[in-house]
Amino acid sequence: MAVVNVHIDDDIYAHALALFNFRGKTANEMVQELFERAAYDEEPHYEQVPLNAETIKAIEDAEKGIGLLGPFSSMEDFWAAVNSEDDDA
């Protein structure tokens, strides 16, 4: 098994660890995932995860059902609710 040693800026490292923790992953798991994707996918694709506190709080609230409009039985119902929210603003 190979061992990888990297030098990373302290601020970048702290932000990355926070992101990894938010995703329930360790730094080791994320580096392994990077190498696996590079080896097997040939062109890794990563989801974009916001790092600002406001967006992270919004995601956490949404996971708890706070501030959601739905559920909806159709896309028409969804868009009607979105448009009525825009009218209220």
C-alpha positions in Angstrom: 0.0 0.0 0.0 1.3 3.5 -0.9 1.7 6.3 1.6 1.1 9.9 0.4 2.7 12.9 2.2 1.5 16.4 1.2 2.1 19.9 2.4 -1.0 22.1 2.5 -1.6 25.6 3.6 -3.0 25.7 7.2 -6.1 27.7 6.3 -6.9 25.5 3.3 -6.4 22.4 5.5 -8.7 23.8 8.2 -11.4 24.6 5.7 -11.1 21.2 4.0 -11.3 19.4 7.3 -14.5 21.3 8.1 -16.0 20.3 4.7 -14.9 16.7 5.1 -16.5 16.6 8.6 -19.7 18.1 7.2 -19.8 15.2 4.7 -19.0 12.7 7.5 -15.6 11.9 6.0 -12.0 11.9 7.2 -9.1 13.5 5.3 -7.8 10.0 4.6 -11.1 8.9 3.1 -11.3 12.0 0.9 -7.7 11.5 -0.4 -8.5 7.8 -1.1 -11.6 8.9 -3.0 -9.6 11.4 -5.0 -7.1 8.7 -6.1 -9.9 6.2 -6.8 -11.8 8.7 -9.0 -8.6 9.7 -10.8 -7.6 6.0 -11.4 -11.0 4.7 -12.4 -13.0 7.6 -13.8 -10.1 9.2 -15.6 -11.8 12.6 -15.2 -13.0 13.0 -11.6 -16.2 14.9 -11.1 -16.8 16.5 -7.7 -20.0 17.9 -6.3 -19.7 21.5 -5.3 -20.3 22.0 -1.6 -20.5 25.6 -0.4 -18.2 26.6 2.5 -19.9 29.8 3.7 -21.8 29.4 7.0 -25.0 30.9 5.7 -25.4 28.2 3.0 -24.3 25.4 5.3 -27.0 26.5 7.8 -29.6 26.6 5.0 -28.6 23.0 4.0 -28.8 21.8 7.6 -32.2 23.5 8.1 -33.5 21.9 4.9 -32.4 18.5 6.0 -34.5 19.1 9.2 -37.5 20.3 7.1 -37.1 23.9 8.3 -38.1 26.6 5.7 -39.3 24.1 3.0 -42.3 24.8 0.8 -43.3 21.2 0.0 -44.1 18.5 -0.3 -45.7 18.8 -3.8 -47.6 16.3 -5.8 -46.6 17.9 -9.1 -44.1 20.3 -10.7 -47.0 22.7 -11.4 -47.8 22.8 -7.7 -44.1 23.4 -6.9 -43.8 26.3 -9.4 -47.1 27.8 -8.2 -45.7 27.9 -4.6 -42.3 29.3 -5.8 -44.1 32.0 -7.8 -46.4 32.9 -4.8 -43.3 33.2 -2.6 -41.8 35.7 -5.2 -45.1 37.7 -5.1 -44.9 38.0 -1.3 -41.4 39.4 -1.4 
